[in-house]
Structure formats: C-alpha cells, structure tokens
Amino acid sequence: MLAWPPNIRIQTRIFGGLLLQETDICRYPESSIPMVAVIVVIDKHIGMQMNTDREQTARYTVVIIGAGTGGIAVAASLRRANPGLEIALIEPSDSHYYQPGWTLVGGGQYNINATRRDTASLLPPSTVLINGQATSFMPENKLVGLQDGRRIAYEVLIVAAGIQLNWNAIEGLSETLGHNGVTSNYRRDLAPYTWRCVNEFKGGTAIFTQPGTPIKCAGAPQKALYLSADYFRRQGIKAELYFYSAAGAVFGVPFYAKALDEVMAAYGANTVFNRELVAVDGPNKTATFEHKVDGETQREHVRFDLLHVVPPQGAPDFIRSSTLANEAGWLEVDAATLQHVRHANIFGIGDCTSAPNSKTAAAVKAQVPVVVKNVLSHLKAAPLQARYDGYAACPLTTSAGKVLLAEFSYGGVVTPSLPLDPRQPRRLYWSLKKTWLPYFYWHLLLKGRAVPAIQKKRDFPDQLPSIEP
Ligand SMILES: Cc1cc2nc3c(=O)[nH]c(=O)nc-3n(C[C@H](O)[C@H](O)[C@H](O)COP(=O)(O)OP(=O)(O)OC[C@H]3O[C@@H](n4cnc5c(N)ncnc54)[C@H](O)[C@@H]3O)c2cc1C
C-alpha cells in the first residue's frame, strides 16, 4: 500500500525516450494535492511519465555513481562525445566542492565560498540527477540499489564515489574538531578554522599529521604545515613545528621527497615518521601516537597548541562490502583501462578505485579521456584502446607565493609538463594553483572540455637545485 502523502518521481522525456530530467517530489504537503493533479494533466498532453511506485526501475545507458570531480567530468565529456547518450548521475549531496581550494583557505589565501557550487548547476545538458545514495550493486542484473529502495538499471556503470574519511578511527577527534586548536583542511567547514588557529597562534607547538592509509592529495598534510610555517615566519612568531607521519618519508616519490626534506629543514620543522595518530584529548591539548618497537606497539603523548589532523581514509563502505571490491576494499579495476576486472560493463574513476595512482583531481583529469573512450568502445563492442599511465600532480604550496609542482606517473616516473626542474618551488606555479587551476576545474574539466596533456618523462640531475620555499 502506498503511504500518503506519497513520494512521487517525475521523468521528462523527449522523442526516442531520451530522459531529460528526473525529479523526486517527496512528501507533498496536503495543501499541494491540487498541484499533483495539474501534473497528471500535463502528463497526458506532453508525455511526462509519473511514477508512484518507488520499486519501479529507471533505466539509462550510462549510470554514474557520484557527482564529484570524476562523476561530473566524465558525464560532461561523454555528453560532448555522444549527445544522444542517456546518462544519469546518482548523488546524495546538493553541493559540489572544489576540494583543492581548502588548503589555500586554511592558509588564509582563498575564500571558502568560492569552493562550493550547487551540484545541479554543474550537470551537463540532458543528463539526469538522481538525488540518492547508492548502497548496493547487482552486477548480474545490471542494477544499482539506492538507500531508499529504488533500483537504477544501466548498460554501463561508472563508479566515481570518491574516498571515505574515517574521522572516528581516531579516539576523541570528532568531539574536539573545530575547538581547542584542533582542525583539518579535509572538511570544508573546518578549513576556515585552520586559518583562524594559524592567525591567532601566539607561539608554541604546532603539529601536522598524516595517517598510514592512502589519502586524497598525499601532499595536503604538509601543505598545511608550510603555509602555517610561512605565516609564523612572516609574523615573527616562534613555533615548534612537527610533521608526524605514519609513512616512512615525507612524500611517496623519492625524487620529490628529497626536495621536500629541504623545505621542512628550511622551516626548522621536525619530521617524525612511522607514527600513527590514534587519540586526541582536546581539552588537555594532547595527541597520542602509536609506533612499533621490536614488534611491540608503543604509545607517545605529545602536547600541542595547534593540531592539524588528516584522518585515515579508505574505500566507501558500500564498495568495500560489495563483490566489486578487491581485498583492500577498492573498486577493482584494470590500472590501465580502468575497466572492472570481473565485469566488462563497469568502469571506475577517481579516488575510489584500486588503480595505484596518487588520488588527486589531476589524476581524474588524466583518467577522464581514458574512461570516456573505453566506455564508448565497450558500447560498440569494440576493443578498449585507451590506457591511463598513472599520471597525478600535487602542487605543494611551500609558502604563500611559491609552489613545488610534483608531477609523476605509475612507478614514480617523473613526468613534468614543463621542461623546468620540478623540485624547485616557483612563483609561476603559485599563480597556477591559485588562479589557473580553479578556472580549469570549473570551466574546462567539469565542462568536459579537453585540455591537451603535455606532461612527459624528463630527466634531471641527481643534485638538488637550490631550494627556497
Ligand atoms: C584538502 C584537500 C586538498 C586537495 N588538494 C588537491 C590538489 O591540490 N590537487 C589535486 O589534484 N587534488 C587535490 N585534492 C584531491 C581531489 O579533490 C580529489 O582527489 C578529487 O576530488 C577526487 O574526485 P572523485 O570524483 O574521485 O571524488 P569526489 O570529488 O570526492 O566525489 C565523490 C562523490 O561521490 C559522492 N558519493 C559518495 N558516496 C556515494 C554513494 N554511496 N552514492 C552516490 N554518491 C556518492 C560524494 O557525495 C561525492 O560527491 C585535495 C583534496 C582535499 C580534501
């Protein structure tokens, strides 16, 4: 039996069944009952389909889970390549965020409001936004299940659900975030608090942490340190700076790590490796780290005045618990074609996949043409020809004014776009980060406009250039 008031879904179609718009109208107030009647009349005259059965399955040629960086970029690019394709995106959030901007916000260099847009405003033409959360996969039946019971059918599925931030994995963290000098640029509402903490810092111990799991933008934890350190230096504020990382080095690509060691040294920052943040006591301003000594876990309590935390991260639970995941929980795709290894009609893009690239928007940019070409080939039953080489980029803001632009591909191969030594922090790349990349993101990447890839493998002498952050 239907509940009253009912949940109603309206689909607007044009000739050939191309679905233009799907809108959920939930829990109509009784006062709007006449409006439902109006819609029924319109339905008879211009072909709107009204559906009161939540279990009925909507069908699309391409269904994309997630309207973040990868989801919108791939939808826009597919739309340009094939204007007739039926495309639907499943997304629970009304807001889309330009996450790379949050590092700059935390450094007092960017307006937080410029990092948000309405998700619906970014959709390419003639695509359907399904407001909902994917919770299950039924690959044998080509169906995705949503939290509210709806099922969405596809010919091709693209999973672009991003990475999950596991804030509760650190004891006491959630309770104190945004208070007691505990912050994180990994949450939009907290990036401005990072800047407040830095701006109001009167001296003392500032700790910046990085977890042992894969994270999005592996450089972001240290970017927060550099921008804070630069501000303290300019203001003449005395700070004891610590970078506590669960990794064994400051950066995963040794070529860049050597240069970044020099940046840390230039700020007099102490690097402490193989330490995992496990607990935070906000009121007592104490962080607890664990590390192994001869196989034994030891705990270390450290006092702080400012603590910037990057939480442990992993595959979204609904992927991890599905048959589409690899052992580590990621969507199991071929690292080159980005096609699922067991289901030929499923592809992955962005942070949620098992591809061993650095999880960045820059990687998404390089993955979009590969997924688009391979999806279109799959639909034509042609062999997949496009290959992703693992390209990713990390603009490390070594100060408010300079960036070390780390560009690399699978295996840590150094692949800069310009023939300049990429280990040197440059003003040119600061303008790129602050001005050009946001423009590129909103107006080119999310609009499906191709920008030629100019990165390539280049060789540089072993000796470091002079490094001034
Ligand atoms: C502080 C910070 C700094 C960064 N700096 C940089 C940088 O300088 N350069 C760079 O290249 N990258 C940077 N990144 C990383 C970059 O933002 C991400 O790698 C990129 O956005 C990944 O795109 P995505 O589509 O995989 O995930 P996202 O853009 O995160 O999108 C995932 C989408 O999936 C949706 N979703 C999740 N679960 C479900 C579900 N069950 N059903 C339906 N939808 C779902 C989410 O709501 C979200 O909209 C940074 C990130 C952060 C947090």
The ligand as a MOL file (V3000), in Angstrom:
LIG
                    3D

  0  0  0     0  0            999 V3000
M  V30 BEGIN CTAB
M  V30 COUNTS 53 58 0 0 0
M  V30 BEGIN ATOM
M  V30 1 C 42.2770 19.3610 1.4410 0
M  V30 2 C 42.3590 18.7540 0.0510 0
M  V30 3 C 43.2930 19.2430 -0.8370 0
M  V30 4 C 43.3940 18.7090 -2.1100 0
M  V30 5 N 44.3040 19.2460 -2.9850 0
M  V30 6 C 44.3900 18.7700 -4.2220 0
M  V30 7 C 45.2780 19.3610 -5.1680 0
M  V30 8 O 45.9740 20.3440 -4.8650 0
M  V30 9 N 45.3600 18.8390 -6.4090 0
M  V30 10 C 44.5950 17.7700 -6.7840 0
M  V30 11 O 44.6980 17.3500 -7.9350 0
M  V30 12 N 43.7350 17.1630 -5.9170 0
M  V30 13 C 43.6090 17.6450 -4.6530 0
M  V30 14 N 42.7220 17.0640 -3.7680 0
M  V30 15 C 42.0690 15.7820 -4.1150 0
M  V30 16 C 40.8680 15.9100 -5.0370 0
M  V30 17 O 39.9400 16.8450 -4.5430 0
M  V30 18 C 40.2180 14.5230 -5.1580 0
M  V30 19 O 41.2110 13.5770 -5.4850 0
M  V30 20 C 39.1470 14.5060 -6.2350 0
M  V30 21 O 38.1180 15.4040 -5.9000 0
M  V30 22 C 38.6210 13.0860 -6.4160 0
M  V30 23 O 37.4920 13.0610 -7.2390 0
M  V30 24 P 36.4070 11.8820 -7.0700 0
M  V30 25 O 35.3770 12.1170 -8.1000 0
M  V30 26 O 37.0950 10.5820 -7.0130 0
M  V30 27 O 35.8090 12.1150 -5.6060 0
M  V30 28 P 34.9590 13.3530 -5.0840 0
M  V30 29 O 35.2220 14.5830 -5.8790 0
M  V30 30 O 35.2270 13.4110 -3.6130 0
M  V30 31 O 33.4520 12.9390 -5.3580 0
M  V30 32 C 32.8540 11.7850 -4.8510 0
M  V30 33 C 31.3370 11.9970 -4.9270 0
M  V30 34 O 30.6810 10.7600 -4.6970 0
M  V30 35 C 29.5660 11.0100 -3.8840 0
M  V30 36 N 29.2190 9.7620 -3.2070 0
M  V30 37 C 29.8730 9.1690 -2.1730 0
M  V30 38 N 29.2330 8.0470 -1.8140 0
M  V30 39 C 28.1690 7.9240 -2.6480 0
M  V30 40 C 27.1330 6.9640 -2.7580 0
M  V30 41 N 27.0580 5.9370 -1.9400 0
M  V30 42 N 26.2040 7.1380 -3.7220 0
M  V30 43 C 26.2690 8.2010 -4.5730 0
M  V30 44 N 27.2320 9.1460 -4.4940 0
M  V30 45 C 28.1620 9.0010 -3.5400 0
M  V30 46 C 30.0330 12.1140 -2.9400 0
M  V30 47 O 28.9460 12.7970 -2.3460 0
M  V30 48 C 30.8430 12.9850 -3.8770 0
M  V30 49 O 30.0650 13.9770 -4.4830 0
M  V30 50 C 42.5600 17.6140 -2.4950 0
M  V30 51 C 41.6040 17.1260 -1.5940 0
M  V30 52 C 41.4990 17.7020 -0.3380 0
M  V30 53 C 40.4520 17.1800 0.6270 0
M  V30 END ATOM
M  V30 BEGIN BOND
M  V30 1 1 1 2
M  V30 2 1 2 3
M  V30 3 2 2 52
M  V30 4 2 3 4
M  V30 5 1 4 5
M  V30 6 1 4 50
M  V30 7 2 5 6
M  V30 8 1 6 7
M  V30 9 1 6 13
M  V30 10 2 7 8
M  V30 11 1 7 9
M  V30 12 1 9 10
M  V30 13 2 10 11
M  V30 14 1 10 12
M  V30 15 2 12 13
M  V30 16 1 13 14
M  V30 17 1 14 15
M  V30 18 1 14 50
M  V30 19 1 15 16
M  V30 20 1 16 17
M  V30 21 1 16 18
M  V30 22 1 18 19
M  V30 23 1 18 20
M  V30 24 1 20 21
M  V30 25 1 20 22
M  V30 26 1 22 23
M  V30 27 1 23 24
M  V30 28 2 24 25
M  V30 29 1 24 26
M  V30 30 1 24 27
M  V30 31 1 27 28
M  V30 32 2 28 29
M  V30 33 1 28 30
M  V30 34 1 28 31
M  V30 35 1 31 32
M  V30 36 1 32 33
M  V30 37 1 33 34
M  V30 38 1 33 48
M  V30 39 1 34 35
M  V30 40 1 35 36
M  V30 41 1 35 46
M  V30 42 1 36 37
M  V30 43 1 36 45
M  V30 44 2 37 38
M  V30 45 1 38 39
M  V30 46 1 39 40
M  V30 47 2 39 45
M  V30 48 1 40 41
M  V30 49 2 40 42
M  V30 50 1 42 43
M  V30 51 2 43 44
M  V30 52 1 44 45
M  V30 53 1 46 47
M  V30 54 1 46 48
M  V30 55 1 48 49
M  V30 56 2 50 51
M  V30 57 1 51 52
M  V30 58 1 52 53
M  V30 END BOND
M  V30 END CTAB
M  END
